[in-house]
């Protein structure tokens, strides 16, 4: 058995986890030695009692590394150990670093200099639009946007990065063969097909549960330069991610929201506790001077794209010399709200549209076909 196979086997064992596995490997010198050590020696390791030791002794009843490798190869999923050059360097600093990372897609070194964007699953229109806009700005500047592929803010963060033709990493709380939520399979496929990667530390067939999501959050927090919380109530998994980021010495950012909405309470708590208030991507990008983003771009220097998409042309024509909200554009163009939101965001960033108070938009320049 190879060392990688032994690590895969340990990662598949119930009630062991990365902390115990890392401690065992450090104690015995290798994963293969852990699997071949006698019961008494295993029990002497700090934190490894009779139950855990018994599971390790009986590891073949719980895991099948050869089958796991076969399934991964069949689905073009890479299995990374900490010895692999592609394993994210930032994760190595933590005592609970993932034993294994399953990667669907590709990882690049610049992904270690990303920003996490997280927030509520039950997001409001305000939260979703904020997530898309900020993610678009960051991804367009070359920053990898990392999130959790969950409903709500996470989904919008990935969509914004894809709309900018940037990179995005989705760290999920289940195995890659049990992708959750299932309606985001199409989004995951887009990410994995040349725009980043979908990543999990869990065995391929492992379903999500109440423990896997908090465990996933630490990867999101540790992997990135900072965490941006867009919208969340005062009790939210997003706050766990923010706290983990803060404990790891990463920057925490938060988007303010309406003061009378419980959905903004978590972000306001973070801001009061010292998180950086963010309303525009340039406020984060100031810390990324090496990236190609010009925060000095203003309305006085519009940049017209050579070719508008069919959706953008319809929106420009519908707005005309008037002002429109997203809802009005949806009603008048019959285009999906998500399509319009992304198109409007792109046109705003390209100085074709200007956002006015009340989430209304007007044309900045005359459009000539």
C-alpha positions in Angstrom: 0.0 0.0 0.0 1.3 3.5 -0.9 1.3 6.4 1.5 -1.4 8.1 -0.5 -3.6 5.0 -0.3 -3.1 4.8 3.4 -4.1 8.5 3.8 -7.2 7.9 1.7 -8.1 5.0 4.0 -7.6 7.0 7.2 -9.7 9.8 5.7 -12.6 7.4 5.1 -12.7 6.1 8.7 -15.6 7.3 10.9 -15.0 9.3 14.0 -11.3 9.8 13.3 -11.1 13.2 11.5 -8.2 15.3 10.4 -6.9 16.3 13.9 -6.6 12.7 15.1 -5.2 11.6 11.7 -2.6 14.3 11.7 -1.6 13.4 15.3 -1.3 9.7 14.4 0.8 10.3 11.3 3.1 12.6 13.3 3.4 10.0 16.0 4.1 7.0 13.8 5.9 8.7 11.0 3.6 7.7 8.2 0.0 6.7 7.4 1.0 3.2 6.4 2.6 2.7 9.8 -0.6 3.9 11.5 -2.6 1.3 9.7 -0.2 -1.5 10.7 0.4 -0.5 14.3 -0.9 -2.8 17.1 -3.9 -1.8 19.2 -1.9 -1.0 22.4 0.4 1.5 20.6 -2.6 3.2 18.9 -4.3 3.6 22.3 -1.3 5.4 23.8 -1.6 8.3 21.3 -3.1 11.4 22.9 -6.8 11.5 22.0 -7.0 8.0 20.6 -9.0 5.8 22.9 -10.1 2.2 22.6 -13.0 3.1 20.2 -10.8 5.0 17.7 -8.0 2.5 18.0 -10.5 -0.3 17.2 -11.7 1.5 14.1 -8.2 1.9 12.8 -7.3 -1.8 13.5 -10.5 -2.7 11.5 -9.9 -0.1 8.8 -10.6 -2.5 5.9 -14.2 -2.8 7.0 -14.7 0.9 6.7 -12.6 2.0 3.7 -11.5 0.9 0.2 -8.8 3.2 -1.1 -8.4 1.3 -4.4 -12.1 1.8 -5.2 -12.0 5.4 -4.2 -9.1 6.0 -6.5 -10.9 4.2 -9.3 -14.0 6.3 -8.9 -12.0 9.5 -8.8 -10.1 8.6 -12.0 -13.3 7.7 -13.7 -14.8 11.2 -12.9 -11.5 13.1 -13.6 -11.2 14.1 -9.9 -7.7 14.7 -8.6 -6.9 13.3 -5.1 -4.3 15.5 -3.3 -2.4 14.8 -0.2 -0.3 17.4 1.6 2.8 16.2 -0.2 1.3 17.2 -3.6 2.5 20.5 -5.1 -1.0 21.4 -5.9 -2.2 21.2 -2.3 -3.0 24.8 -1.1 0.0 26.0 0.9 -2.2 28.2 3.2 -4.0 25.1 4.5 -0.8 23.6 5.8 -0.5 26.1 8.6 -3.5 24.7 10.5 -3.4 21.8 13.0 -6.6 20.4 11.4 -5.4 20.7 7.8 -7.4 18.4 5.5 -5.8 14.9 5.1 -7.1 14.6 1.6 -8.5 17.1 -0.9 -10.7 15.9 -3.8 -10.4 18.4 -6.7 -12.8 18.6 -9.6 -11.3 21.1 -12.0 -7.9 22.8 -11.7 -6.0 24.7 -9.0 -3.5 27.4 -9.6 -1.0 29.1 -7.3 -2.9 32.4 -7.5 -5.9 30.7 -5.8 -3.9 31.0 -2.6 -4.4 34.8 -2.8 -8.2 34.8 -3.0 -11.1 36.3 -1.1 -13.9 34.2 0.4 -17.4 35.6 -0.1 -20.0 34.0 2.2 -23.4 34.8 3.5 -27.0 33.7 4.2 -28.7 30.9 2.3 -31.9 32.8 2.7 -30.6 35.9 1.0 -32.6 39.0 0.0 -32.5 40.7 -3.4 -30.1 43.3 -1.9 -27.8 40.6 -0.6 -27.7 38.7 -3.8 -27.0 41.7 -6.0 -24.3 42.9 -3.6 -22.6 39.5 -3.7 -22.7 39.3 -7.6 -21.4 42.8 -7.9 -18.5 42.5 -5.5 -17.6 39.1 -6.8 -17.6 40.3 -10.3 -15.3 43.2 -9.4 -12.8 41.0 -7.5 -12.8 38.3 -10.2 -12.4 40.8 -13.0 -9.3 42.1 -11.2 -7.8 38.7 -11.1 -8.7 37.6 -7.5 -10.0 34.1 -7.1 -13.4 34.1 -5.3 -13.9 31.2 -2.9 -17.2 30.2 -1.5 -19.2 27.2 -0.5 -21.7 26.5 -3.4 -24.6 26.9 -1.0 -27.9 28.5 -1.9 -28.1 32.3 -1.6 -25.0 34.4 -1.2 -22.6 31.6 -2.1 -24.3 30.9 -5.4 -24.3 34.5 -6.3 -20.6 34.9 -5.5 -19.8 32.1 -7.8 -22.1 33.5 -10.5 -20.5 36.9 -10.3 -17.0 35.5 -10.7 -18.1 33.4 -13.7 -19.7 36.4 -15.3 -16.4 38.3 -15.0 -14.7 35.3 -16.7 -12.6 35.0 -13.6 -11.7 32.1 -11.2 -13.8 30.7 -8.4 -13.3 27.9 -6.0 -16.3 26.1 -4.5 -15.6 24.2 -1.2 -18.5 21.9 -0.5 -19.7 20.1 2.7 -20.1 16.7 1.1 -18.4 14.3 -1.2 -18.1 15.2 -4.8 -20.4 12.3 -5.8 -23.0 13.7 -3.3 -22.9 17.3 -4.5 -25.1 19.6 -2.4 -27.4 21.4 -3.1 -28.3 19.3 -6.1 -29.7 22.2 -8.1 -26.2 23.7 -8.2 -24.8 20.8 -10.2 -24.9 22.9 -13.4 -23.0 25.7 -11.6 -20.4 23.3 -10.3 -19.9 22.0 -13.9 -19.3 25.5 -15.1 -16.8 26.1 -12.4 -14.9 22.9 -13.0 -14.8 23.3 -16.8 -11.9 25.8 -16.9 -13.0 28.5 -14.4 -11.6 27.0 -11.1 -12.5 24.0 -9.1 -15.0 22.3 -6.8 -13.2 21.0 -3.8 -14.0 18.7 -0.9 -12.1 16.9 1.9 -14.8 14.3 2.3 -14.8 10.9 0.7 -16.6 10.8 -2.7 -19.8 9.2 -1.5 -20.2 11.0 1.8 -23.5 12.9 2.1 -23.7 16.3 3.8 -24.8 16.6 7.5 -24.9 19.2 10.3 -21.2 18.6 11.0 -19.7 18.7 7.5 -20.6 22.3 6.8 -18.9 23.9 9.8 -15.9 21.6 9.0 -16.0 22.9 5.4 -16.0 26.5 6.7 -12.5 26.3 8.1 -11.1 25.5 4.6 -12.8 28.5 3.1 -11.4 30.8 5.9 -7.9 29.4 6.0 -7.4 29.2 2.2 -8.0 32.8 1.4 -6.4 36.2 2.2 -9.7 37.4 3.8 -13.4 36.7 4.2 -16.2 39.0 3.0 -19.6 38.5 4.7 -22.2 40.0 2.5 -25.4 39.3 4.4 -26.3 37.1 7.4 -28.4 37.2 10.6 -26.8 37.3 14.0 -26.7 33.5 14.2 -25.2 32.1 11.0 -22.6 29.7 9.7 -21.1 32.7 7.9 -20.1 34.1 11.2 -18.2 30.9 12.0 -16.2 31.4 8.8 -15.5 35.0 9.7 -14.4 34.1 13.2 -12.1 31.3 11.9 -10.6 33.8 9.4 -10.0 36.3 12.2 -8.4 33.6 14.4 -6.1 32.7 11.5 -5.0 36.3 11.1 -6.9 36.9 7.9 -8.8 40.1 7.2 -12.6 40.1 7.8 -14.9 42.4 5.7 -18.6 42.9 5.9 -21.3 44.6 3.8 -23.7 46.9 5.7 -27.4 46.5 5.1 -30.7 48.1 6.1 -30.7 48.7 9.8 -34.3 47.3 10.2 -33.6 43.9 8.7 -32.5 40.9 10.8 -30.7 39.6 7.7 -28.1 42.4 8.1 -27.6 42.0 11.9 -24.7 39.6 11.6 -22.7 42.0 9.3 -23.4 44.9 11.6 -22.1 42.9 14.5 -18.9 42.1 12.6 -18.4 45.8 11.7 -18.9 46.8 15.3 -16.3 44.2 16.3 -13.7 45.6 13.9 -14.5 44.1 10.4 -13.8 46.4 7.5 -16.9 47.9 6.1 -17.2 47.3 2.3 -19.5 48.8 -0.3 -17.3 48.4 -3.4 -14.7 45.9 -4.6 -12.0 48.6 -4.8 -12.0 48.8 -1.0 -10.8 45.2 -0.9 -8.5 45.5 -3.9 -6.4 48.2 -2.2 -4.7 45.3 -0.4 -4.0 43.6 -3.7 -1.8 46.2 -5.4 -0.1 43.5 -7.5 -3.3 42.8 -9.4 -4.5 44.6 -12.5 -7.4 46.6 -11.1 -7.7 50.4 -11.5 -9.9 51.8 -8.8 -9.5 55.2 -10.3 -11.8 54.3 -13.2 -14.7 56.9 -13.1 -17.8 57.8 -15.0 -15.8 60.3 -17.0 -13.9 57.6 -18.7 -16.4 55.1 -20.1 -15.2 52.0 -22.0 -17.6 50.7 -24.5 -17.3 47.0 -25.3 -16.9 46.2 -29.0 -19.9 43.9 -29.0 -22.9 43.9 -26.7 -24.5 40.6 -26.0 -28.1 40.1 -27.1 -29.3 40.5 -23.5 -27.3 43.7 -23.0 -28.7 45.2 -26.2 -32.3 44.4 -25.1 -31.6 46.0 -21.7 -30.1 49.1 -23.2 -33.0 49.4 -25.6 -35.6 48.9 -22.8 -34.1 51.5 -20.6 -33.9 54.0 -23.4 -33.7 57.5 -21.9 -35.6 56.4 -18.8 -34.7 54.9 -15.4 -35.5 51.3 -14.6 -35.2 48.9 -11.7 -34.2 45.3 -12.0 -37.8 44.2 -11.5 -39.1 46.6 -14.2 -36.5 45.2 -16.6 -37.5 41.6 -15.8 -41.2 42.5 -16.4 -40.5 44.3 -19.7 -37.8 42.2 -21.2 -39.1 38.8 -20.0 -35.5 37.8 -19.3 -34.6 35.9 -16.1 -33.8 38.1 -13.1 -30.3 36.5 -12.7 -29.5 37.1 -16.4 -30.5 40.8 -16.1 -28.6 41.2 -12.8 -25.4 39.9 -14.3 -25.8 41.9 -17.5 -26.6 45.1 -15.6 -23.6 44.6 -13.4 -21.3 44.2 -16.4 -22.7 47.3 -18.1 -22.3 49.3 -14.9 -18.7 48.3 -14.6 -18.1 49.1 -18.2 -19.6 52.6 -17.7 -22.6 51.9 -19.9 -25.1 52.2 -17.0 -25.2 54.2 -13.8 -26.9 53.0 -10.6 -29.1 55.6 -9.0 -30.7 55.7 -5.5 -33.5 53.1 -5.1 -31.6 50.5 -7.2 -32.6 52.3 -10.4 -30.4 52.3 -13.5 -30.0 54.7 -16.4 -27.8 54.8 -19.5 -24.6 56.7 -19.2 -23.9 57.1 -22.9 -25.9 56.9 -26.1 -25.7 53.4 -27.5 -25.1 53.0 -31.2 -25.4 49.6 -32.6 
